[in-house]
Amino acid sequence: GQNIDQPTEMTATEGAIVQINCTYQTSGFNGLFWYQQHAGEAPTFLSYNVLDGLEEKGRFSSFLSRSKGYSYLLLKELQMKDSASYLCAVRSRNAGKSTFGDGTTLTVKP
Amino acid sequence: NAGVMQNPRHLVRRRGQEARLRCSPMKGHSHVYWYRQLPEEGLKFMVYLQKENIIDESGMPKERFSAEFPKEGPSILRIQQVVRGDSAAYFCASSPRTGGEGYTEAFFGQGTRLTVV
């Protein structure tokens, strides 16, 4: 089975940096995804990590440590539009499905 | 992602009726996943299908729920004799292949919001 934990809520200030953590336990790991979901909308893909290290994509970066079962999503230069839910998802080896955490609701304040 | 089409966007059913949710994957995608999302919660996996095959239905309730992905046409998630607890957003995602070689992100549809009254 899989168990994915991430904080329920976070608040940050416009222009700042925020780090959203995700820890997981899985029997067979085949990649970790981060998705962004605005209220009432579909999740949209942000990043994918399968090897240890940092993947940078513009204002967003994602880090993975497989030995620690740990990932984080780093958002820089926060904008009001970044207020959303951020979902961590782990894909199992030999399985197409991904298991999602409950999401972290980020509120960006002026 | 606008490429995955789900309909209807909103569906209201009375208790005991049937709900049929449709999902047309992106062009060229042969893998479909259904997820359910309750308010203020994350996505819960229900079923994973390829054309004419159910690959993994470990998240699907044993009763009242069924899914299919025929050779022609959209994938259908069917809920019989709906109850109020079935009220949720149901998302469909598609990908071109599994993650066995390289990664394949899943593209999500806009979801169907089912309300049971």
Interface residues (C-beta under 8 A of the other chain):
Chain A: N30 G31 F33 Y35 E41 A42 P43 T44 F45 Y48 V50 L87 A89 R91 N94 A95 G96 K97 S98 T99 F100 G101 D102 G103
Chain B: N1 H31 Y33 Y35 E41 G42 L43 K44 F45 Y48 I55 D56 G59 F91 S95 T98 G99 G100 Y103 E105 A106 F107 F108 G109 Q110 G111
